[in-house]
Amino acid sequence: MSDIHIDGLTKEFDDVTAVDDISFDVDSGEFLVLVGPSGCGKSTTLRMIAGLEDITSGELRIGERRVNELAPKERNIAMVFQNYALYPHMTSAENMKFGMKSVSDYTSEEINERVRKAADILDIPELLDRKPSELSGGERQRVAIGRAIVREPDVFLLDEPLSNLDAKLRVQMRAELLQLHRELDATTVYVTHDQTEAMTLGDRVAVLNDGQIEQVDPPQMLYDFPDTRFVAEFIGSPAMNIVPIDLAFGDGAVAHHESFELSLPNPELFTERPDSAYFGVRPEDVSLVDNVAGDPETFEAEVSVTEPLGESLLVHCLLGGDELHVKAEARTELDAGDTVELCVDEERLHVFDDAGDAIYHSSPRGETVSDAAETQVEP
């Protein structure tokens, strides 16, 4: 295992900057996920770590070695690709051992033993004599992962390895990847556009946007304390509600919207105090007043659409010219045009400035945010 140190990494293609001066570290044995929309630079970053793309500027170190100019085979990394990259004329065993002799001094017997061990770990020993055309998508992906395992690399790199699988198999493979990571305790960098994969797999998650890193944090910290509006809206489904507000500061802080007025707790947590900003609250942190005890601040909204999700009801509400999503209890009877009275969990409120940076979270960053206010009934 080795750690990875990235300092000011930049990749330019002619006049396009795909990765723009990014810096982060991956600890030895850590599972770091790079997530972001298409074109954000996550796969390009992975390919620079692998040595498949030249680095325009910056420094990349794996362990104690600067590897900027080293060829891929000299970096002791193994990569798993989205399209599996298996040779169709070779069996699974031949695919797994392909190239081993060119990058190591292992004998054929030692390589065969590694293949057998990897197959046992992945539960595919019966597939070793089959060719890719005889395998399902999930089985092909296991063979591709096995090819990486047999090399016992310092770093595993995975580029959207589950994107070609159906939804049910993706869930199964996520669990298997987590189990595999625990068994191997390997330094891993994983690229995905799927924020659910990122949240469930990563020890930490790096959110990229337009070639730059928005935030690197453990998954729950990203969710509870997004550094930017982009992270707030990208992480979580449905996305965080964001509406424009005016702010008034006196003895406290008050958010004014055309459809509501809310007192914001812990005003000392504001890092700046603009006259206008954007208010953020997640759909599960907005409740129908009928489901909440006590005497919270409330406001009214008009129901426009309801979406039954099984475990909950997603309610689209109109707040003047803006829309607010609310996760209500399953089987709540609401129709378009109904007026509902709402309140918010004051422990989970956020404010972003015009540039999209977070300037306020209603709970101190780094402290555990409770699953719900003590008085709130979970939906």
N, C-alpha and C positions, 0 to 999 in steps of 0.2 A: 504494500500500500504506500501511496505517496500523497502529499497534499499538493494543491495547485495554487499558484499565485499569479494573478493577472493584474497588471498595472498599466493603465492608459492604453489598452488595446484598441487599435483602430484598423478598419479595413475599408479601402476605397476601391471602387470599380470605375475607372475613368473619372467622371465628374459626380459620381454618386457615392456617398458615404454610407455604407451598409451598417457598420459598427463604429460608434463615435466615442472614442476615449473612455472606455468602460474599465472599471477596476473592481475586483472582488477576489475573495479567497475561498477555496474549498478545503476543508479540513480532512486529514487522513481518515478514511473510513466513512466519510459523510456522504449522504445522498442529496445532492443539490439538483433542483429542477429549474430549468430555464423555460419560462412561459411567456406568451405574448401573442398578439395577432399575426397573421401572415405578413411577411415582409418586415418584421421588427428587428431582425438580425440574430435571432437565437440559433438557427442552424448554421449560419456563417460563423458565429462564435465557436460552436462545437467543432466545425471543420478546421478552424484555426488551431484549436487545442489538439486535434488529431494530426495536424500537419498537411491536411488536404487543401488548405488555402494559405497563401503567403500572407504574412502580417505586414501591413503598411507601416505601422509604428506601434510602440509600446513594448512591454516585456512580458513573456510567458515563461513561467518556471514550473516544472514538475519535480517535486522533491527539491533537491539542492541544485538541479541542473537548469540552466537557461536553455530552452529548446527551440527558440525562434527559428534557427536555421537547420535544425535536425530533420531528417527525413522521417516519415511516419513509422517505419520499421525500427528506427533508433529510439523511439520515445517510450517503448514498452506500454503501449495502450492497445485496447481492443474496442472495436466499434460495431454496434448493431444498427443496421439500416432499416428504414421504413419498408423497403421493398424486399427485405430478407437477403437479397444478393446471393442466392444459392445457385450453384452450377447444376443445371438440369440433368446432365449426363452422369453425375456422381451420386453415390448413395449418401445417406445422412452422415455416416461415419467418415466417408471420404471428404465431404464438405467440412466437417468439424476439424479434421486434421490438416486440411489443405493449407499449405504455406508454413506449417510448423517447422519443418527442417530448415527453411530459409532464414528463420528468425531465431533459431535456438540450436543447441548442440545435443538435443535429446535424441536418443535412439528410437527406432521404430517401436520397440517393445514399450518404452516409456511413454511414447505418444499414444499408443493404443490403450495403455492403462489410464491415461488422462481422459481419453474419450469415454471409456467405460465409466469412470467416476462421474464425469459430467452428465452422462446419460442417466445415471442413477439419481443424481441430484434433481434432474429435470423430469424424471419419471418417463423416459423415452427409450429404455434399452431395447424394446421390441421394434423400434423404428430405425435402428442403425443400418439395416440392409435395404431400406426403401429409398427410392429416389423422390425428389420434390413433387413430381406429378402424382405420386401416390399418397401425399400428405395433405391434411387440411391446413387452413391458414394458421391456426393456433399451433399445430405441430411443426410447421415450417418455422414459425417464430421461435419455438423452443430449440430447434436445431441451430438457428442463427445465434441464439444466446449461448448454446453449448459451444459453438465455434469460438466465442469470446472467452468462455470459461477455461477451455483447455490451455490457453496461453498463459493463464495466471498473471495477467498484466498488473501494472501499478495502478492503472486507471481504466474504468469502464466508461464508454461513451455510447449513449443510446439516443438515436434520432427518430422520434415519433414511432417507436416500434409497435405500438398497438393500434395505429390509426386505420389499418386495413382490416381490422377484425370487427365482427358485429358487436352490438352493445353488450349482450350477455357475456360473450367471451372476453371482452375488454375488462369487465368487472372481475372475472375469474383470473385473468392474467395479471391484473394489478395486484391482487392478493398474492399470487405466486411470485411476482417480482419482489414484493416486500419480504416474503419468506426467504427468497434467494439472497437478498441483500443481507439479511440477518445472519444467514449461514456463512456467507463469504466475507462479510465485514469489509467490503471493498469500496474504495473511493469511486463514486459514480456521479456522472453529470448526465442528466436526462432532459431531452428537449420535447416539449409538447405545446400545442395550441389549446389544449383542453384544460381549463382551470380546475375541473374536478380531479383529473389525474394529478395535477400539480399539488393540490391540497392533500390528497390522500397518500401520495408517495414521498414527498420531500421532507427531509429533516429541516431544510430551509428552501425557500422559493425565491428566485430572482425574477422580477417582472420587468420585461423589456418592452419598450415602445419607441418606434422610430430610431432604432439604433442606439438607444441609451437605456440605462438602468433606472427604473422608477423607484424600486425598493427591493431590498434583500432582507428577508426575515423568516422566522418560523411561520408555518401556515396560519395558525390562530392569530398571531400578531398582525399579519397582513389583513386578516378579516376584521379584527377588532380595532386596529389603529392604522388605517391606510395613510401613507404619507402624502398621497396625491389623489385628486379626483379620478384620474385614470385608473389607479389601483382600486379605488372604491367601487367603480362601475364595472371593472373587468373581473374582479374576484367576487364570486357570489352569484347565484342564480335563483330567483330573479335579481337583477342588479340593484344596487343601492338607489333609493329615491334621491334625486337631487333637484331642488327648487330654488329660485332666486329669492333672497330676503334682503330687507334693510335691517341694520343693527343699531340698537340704542344702548348706550352704556351710562349707568349712573351708579346707584348702590349695587346694581347687578347688571345682567345683560339680557336683553329682550330681542327676540327675532320677530320681525314684522313681515307678514306675507299678506297678499290681498284677501286670503281666506282664513288666516289664523294669526294668533299672537301667542308666542311661547316664551316663558322665562327659561333661560339656559343656566343650569347649575354650575357651580365652580367657575365663575367668570375669570378667576385668576389664572385659569389654564389657557386663556387666549394668548397667543404669541404676538398678535397684532390686533388692532381694533379699527378696522375699516368701517365706513358708513354702509357699504353694501357688500354682500358675499353670497355664497351658496350653502344652503342648509341640506344636510344629508342624514337619512335614517333608513335602515334596512327594512324590507317589507315585514319580516317577522318581529320587528320592534315597534310596529304600529298595531294597535288593538282596537277592536270594537269596545266601547265603554261598558257594554253589558257584561263583558268577560273580565272586568277589572274591579277589584275591591278598592276602597278608599275614595278619595276625592281628587283625582288628577285633573290637570288642565285639559280641556277638551276643545275640539273644533268640529265643524260639520263638513261633509263632502257628499257629492252625488255619485252613486254607483253608475258606471257606464258599461262594464262587462264583468262577468264572473267566469273563472276557469276552475272547475273541479280537478284537484290533483290527487285525489284519493285520501292522502293523510291530512290534507288541508284544502282550503278554498282560497284561490288567489283572486282578490277583488281589485278591479281597476276603478279608481275613484277620480273624479274631476275636482280640482282645487282652482277655481277660476280658469285661467288659461293653462294650467299645469296639470299633470297627472301624477297620482300617488298610488303605488301598489301596496296592498295590505294582505297579509297571510292570516286568514280567519280560520276558525275551527271547521273541520270537515262537516259537511251536511248543514252548514248555516244557510238558512233560507233568505236569499237576497235576490232582487231582480233589478235589471237596468231601470234607472230612474228613481230608485229608492234613495232617501237621504239617511246617511249613517253618522253617528257621533263617534269620533275617534280620539285616542290619546296615544302618546308615545312613551317608550321606556326611557326615562331621563338619564339612565346610565349609559345609553348607547347613541348619543347624538354627536354630529360632526359638522364642522363648518370649514369651507374651502374658500380661498380668496379668488380673485378674478383670474389669476395665473394658473389656478388649479392646485395650489399647494394647500395642505391641511394647516389651518391656523387654530383649530380647537377640536379636542375630543372631550366629551363630558366626564370621562373617567381618566385618571392619570395614566399616561402611557407606561406600560410595563407591569401594571397591576392586573390581576385577574378580573376580567369583567364577568359578573355573574350571568348565569344562563337567562335570567329574567329578573326584573324587579321583584322584591319580596312580596309585593301585593298583587302581582300579575299572575293570572291563570294562564298556563302554557296552552297554546292552540293545539 
